[in-house]
Amino acid sequence: MSQRGELLQKVQQYDFMLYELQLYLNSHPWCKSALETYKKYKKMSDDAKKQYTEKFGALRAEDTNTESSWNWIDSPWPWEREAN
């Protein structure tokens, strides 16, 4: 698997874990261990997204540099990049 694919897979794994933890925390809001685990995976997700964006471009439109123009559409979208 390419470095791009590995980073994208990490982002997806971390975000899946965050989603599952959000569901758990919705019904167990005072669970300190779940909250600590959430914080850990949130940082891991943020770091992986930052690393991916720096190397391969934005994952989401919100992550683009839009100071001079709307450049989200200038290159292939993240799910199209691997095939090209």
N, C-alpha and C positions, 0 to 999 in steps of 0.2 A: 504494500500500500504506500502511496506517496505521502510526503510530509503534509501536504494539503489535506489529504484524506484522513490522515491520523489526527490532525488538529480538529478538523470538522467533526470527527467521531467523538473526540474528547468533549467538545462543546455540547454535542447532542447527549452524551452520557451524563454530564454534569447537570444539564438543564432538565433531563428526565428525573434525576435524583432530587433536584430542587422542587419540581412539580409534586412528586410523591411526598416530600417533606411538608410542602404547603398544605396538602390534603390532610396529612396527619395533624399538623399544628392547628388546623381549623377546628378539630375536635379535641385537641389536647394542648391548648394554648399555654399552659404553665409547665410543660415538659422541658426542663432545662437542657437535658441531653439532646433532644431533638432540635432545639433552638441552636445549640452550639454546633451540631452537625450541619444545620442549615447554613449558618454563618461560614463554616469551613467550605462547603460546596459552593456557596455564593462567590467567595473569593477565588476558588479554583475556576469557576465558570467565567468570572470577569477577566481573570488572567489569561485564560485560553482564548477568549474572544478578542482581547487586546492583541495577543500574539498573532492570531489569525488575521486580524484586520491590518496589522502592520506589514505582514508578509504577503497577503493575497488579496486584500481589499475588503470592503465592508460586507458584513453578513446581513445587515438590515439597512433600509433606507435611512433610518435615524442615525446611523454611524458614518454617513458620508460627509465629506467636506463640501458644504453648499454655500460657501461665501461668495463665489463668483457666478456659479450656475448650478443647475440641478443635474449632477453628474451620476446619479444612481443608475441611469439608463445607458451610460456610455460604454459599459463593458458587460460581458456575460454575467448573469446573476450567479450567486454562489453554487446553486445546484446544477448550473450549466457548465461551469468552469472545468470540472473534471473531465468531461467528455471532449472538450476542445483542446 
